[in-house]
């Protein structure tokens, strides 16, 4: 993470407070011990690419992509970039909304579990499922907690 001018840092944090998202996704992986791959991601989407390029420029990580509908999104899904750039940035330039503060706190807990490899244990994996449950107000999920727990019964 570069030495970001405070004015820019607060602007980007405020923008992410309204438009950003911290996500934890689970994808089926039969070759994994717990049968699921856990991934973390921070993203912001917007029709105007200019604001999103500021994130990439000042945070020094992530990718910028466009969708077919003309919306651009900036995302960071590399664990090291999240630990070294995204988390320190938002710890310095804090959110104002209670909802984003809560989601960021839960996101950091999950990153910590993954970073310590505890997500590879059944206890750590279940802890991630519990923490993730009410992030992003429950969000739209492809796989429910029940689906995941039932399909990973073999880890008991």
N, C-alpha and C positions, 0 to 999 in steps of 0.2 A: 504494500500500500504506500502510495506516494505521500509526501507532505501536503495535505489538502488544505487550501485556504478555508478558514472557518466558515466564511460566507457560503462557499460552495458546499462544504460538508453539511451544514445545516439545511441548505436547500435540498440536497439529495436525500437526506434523512426525512425531511418533511414530505417530499414527493413519494418516497417509499412508504411512509406512514399511511398515505392514502391509496397508493397504486401498487405497492409491493406485496410479495407473498413469500412466506417461509413454508416449504413443503417437505414432507417426509413420505416417500412412496415405497411401496412394497410390490415386488414383482415375483411371480412364481419361478423358482429355479430348482428343479428336481435334483440337480447335482450339488446343492448346498445342504449343509447339515440340518438347518432349520427349514429347508425347502423354499425359503424366500430370500430375495436380495433386498436389503434396506438401503435406500438412497436419500440423500438430503439435497435440497436445492433452494436457492434464493432467486426470485425473478421479479421483474417489473415489465409491464407491457404498456404500449402507448402507440398512437398513430404517428406521432412526431418522433422521428429517429434521433433528432438532435439532442434531446434531453438524455436519452439512453446512452448515447456515445460518451456523455460526461461520466457515467458510471464506469464504463470500460476504461476511459482515459485515467480517471483519478484512482480507481481501485486497482487497476493494473491486472485484472483477471476477468474471466468470463467470456461469453460469446454474445454476439448481437445477430439476430436472425429476423427474417420477415416471414409472415404467414401469407397465404393466398388472399386473405381478406384485407390486406394492406396494413395490418397491425404489426408493429415491430416488438420484439421482446429481447430483453437482456437477461441472461441467466448464468448462474454460477452453480455448478454441480460437482466440482472437484473438492474433495474433502479438505485437502491442504489449503486451497484458496479460501474456503469457507472459514477454516480455523485461523489463517494468517491475515486475511483481508476483511472478509465480511463481518465476522463477529467483532474484531477490534474496532472497525469503523462504527458499527451501531452501538457499541459500548461507549464510544466517545461522543457520537452525535445521536443522542437518545431520542426515542419516540415520545410523542405527547399522548397519543391515544392509549387507553388502558388495554384495548383489544390487541394492538400490535405489540405492546410491552409484554403481554401475556404469551402471545405466540412466539415472540423472540426468546423469551425465557425457556419455554418448552423446547424450542428448536435447539438452543444451547445445551440443554440437558441430553437430548438425543445425540447430538454431535459428540458430546463427552462419552456417552455409552459406546458409540461406534469407535471413537478414537482409542478407547481402552480395550477394544475387542470384546467387550461384555455382550455385545449384540449376538455373539456366536454361542452364548449360553442360553438355555431356555428361560432362565430368570431375566436376563438382560433383554432378550427378545420380547418377552411378555411386558416388561417395563416400558419398552418403546411403544408397544401397541396401546398401552394404557395412557401414556403421555400424549400420543398422537391423536387419541380419540376425540378430544374437543378442540384441537388446533383448527384454526380457520373456521370456527363455528361448526365443526363437524364436517364441513366441506363435502364436495362431491367425490365419492370414492368408488373406484372400480371394484375393489374387494373390501367387504366389510370385515370388521374385527372377528366376527363369528366365523366367516369363511376362512380366514387366515388361521385362526386357532384350530378349527376342525381339520384343515388340510395339513397342519403341522403336528398332528397328534403323535406322530412317530417320534417326536423329540422328547416325549415324556419318559 
